[in-house]
Amino acid sequence: MKKQGFTLIELMVVIVIMGILAAVAVPKLFGMIAKSKASEVGPAAGTYVKLQDAYAAERNAAGGWMLIGYTIPASNNFSYKGGITENATVELTSLNNNIGWQAQNKVALNDCTTDECFWDIVVNNGDKGGQIKYAACLTADAAPLTANFTAISTPGENCTVSTAAIQ
């Protein structure tokens, strides 16, 4: 009985198919890695919004991170900053498109290289009764990584940001 192996053409076809699969799969893999790193931004922002809402309902003012009980998440991927000084309170009527919470990537995330992508929560004076309006703003390159981030926004709020410096 004659033993045969694969022909050269069969081996070349397999190599071409593996090359095509690798060319499609590798970029998808890196995209998923970037999305998984960026997935920490949404819960961190949501926690800030909930704590700020609770503080505003009790004190009828917006508070800095320390006053509302917000702790900066430990992260190798992002740096977090607050626009309201840690121990300060701001009357709700004084809030006008100020950044209350901000995340910035420290590592490259696909199109977001370091110092290029921002996720901001802008706070505005709300209605009576200790309510604050929020606008979730992000740079265009950050949008594909955190598709649901803008769901934090109060309906109808836009992303106009004041020139107030981040502390």
Disulfide bonds with the S-S distance in Angstrom:
Cys112-Cys117 1.95
Cys137-Cys159 2.50
